[in-house]
Amino acid sequence: MTKIISIHSYRGGTGKSNITANLVTSIALQGKQVVVIDCDIQSPGIHNIFDLNESDIDKTLNDYFWGRATIYETIYDVSQETGIKNEGKILLIPASVNADEIARILSEGYNVNLIHQGIQELIKNLNLDYVFIDTHPGLSKEVFLSIAISHIFLVVLRPDRQDFQGTAIIIDLAKQLMIPKMMLLVNKVVNSINFNDLKIQIENTYGIPIVGMFPVSEEMFLLGSNGIFCQEYAYHNWTKNLRIVAEEILKA
C-alpha cells in the first residue's frame, strides 16, 4: 500500500523543505518509488534542493489546479540529480514561482480536492511506495484538508517558544483528524542544549514521539539548499539522524 506522508511546521524557517528533500532521497536510496509534492505554493522552493532549474520547468502544480495540465504533466524525475542509481526513483511535482501565479493562489485559494484526486490517480497508475506532501507552514483549511489524507504526519519544530505554542495547536487539530501516526522532528538544536532532557520535555508536553533531533549545522548553512545534504555529507551526524527517521518511516 502506498503511504502518504505530510511534513508540516507551524512557522517558516524550520528547515521543513530541506528535511523533506533529504528524507525522500534517503528513502529512495532504499529502492523505493517516491513522489514529493510541493504544496508550499505560497513560497515554493523545494525544486532548488533537487537541482531542478526553473528554466527546465514547464508545467507545475498550479497548472494542474487551473486545468491547464494533467497531474502527470507536472511530474519531473529528479532521481539522477539526487544520485539515485538503484531501482529507487524520486518524482517531483513543483509549484510555480511566478509572482502572478502565487498572487492568484493568495487571492482565490485552490481546490484541495484536486490534490486528493491527483494523488489517488498517481497511486492507482504508478508503482509508488510513498507520496510526500511538503505543506505550507501555519494554519489554514487547505493545509489541514491535505493533512487529513495522510497515513503519517511529521511535524517539524525548533526549540523556540513560538514553535512550541504553535505546534501544540497543530497537534490538537491533527488529533481530531485521527491521523494514524504522528511524529515530531526537532531541528536546529544548539549543541549546548542537553538533547535528552529536551526530548523528554517535548514528548511529555505533546504526548507524541520524537523520531529525530537535528543539531544546528554550519555545513547545512554553507550548502544553502543547493543540493541534498545527506548525499553531500554522507557521514555527518545530521545525516545519521536523518537515516534514523527514514528507518522509522520505512517500518511504519
C-alpha positions, 0 to 999 in steps of 0.5 A: 500500500502506498503511504502518504506522508505530510511534513508540516511546521507551524512557522517558516524557517524550520528547515521543513523543505530541506528535511523533506528533500533529504528524507525522500532521497534517503528513502529512495536510496532504499529502492523505493518509488517516491513522489514529493509534492510541493504544496508550499505554493505560497513560497515554493522552493523545494525544486532548488534542493533537487537541482531542478532549474526553473528554466527546465520547468514547464508545467507545475502544480498550479497548472494542474489546479487551473486545468491547464495540465494533467497531474502527470504533466507536472511530474519531473524525475529528479532521481539522477540529480539526487544520485539515485542509481538503484531501482529507487526513483524520486518524482517531483511535482513543483509549484510555480514561482511566478509572482502572478501565479502565487498572487492568484493562489493568495487571492482565490485559494485552490481546490484541495480536492484536486490534490486528493484526486491527483494523488489517488490517480498517481497511486492507482497508475504508478508503482509508488511506495510513498507520496510526500506532501511538503505543506505550507507552514501555519494554519489554514483549511487547505493545509489541514484538508491535505493533512487529513489524507495522510497515513503519517504526519511529521511535524517539524519544530525548533526549540523556540517558544513560538514553535512550541505554542504553535505546534501544540495547536497543530497537534490538537487539530491533527488529533481530531483528524485521527491521523494514524501516526504522528511524529515530531522532528526537532531541528536546529538544536544548539549543541549546548542544549542537553538533547535528552532532557529536551526530548523528554520535555517535548514528548511529555508536553505533546504526548507524541514521539520524537523520531529525530533531533537535528543539531544546528549545522554550519555545513547545512548553512554553507550548502544553502539548499543547493543540493541534498545534504545527506548525499553531500555529507554522507557521514555527518551526524545530521545525516545519521539522524536523518537515516534514523527517521527514514528507518522509522518511516520505512517500518511504519 
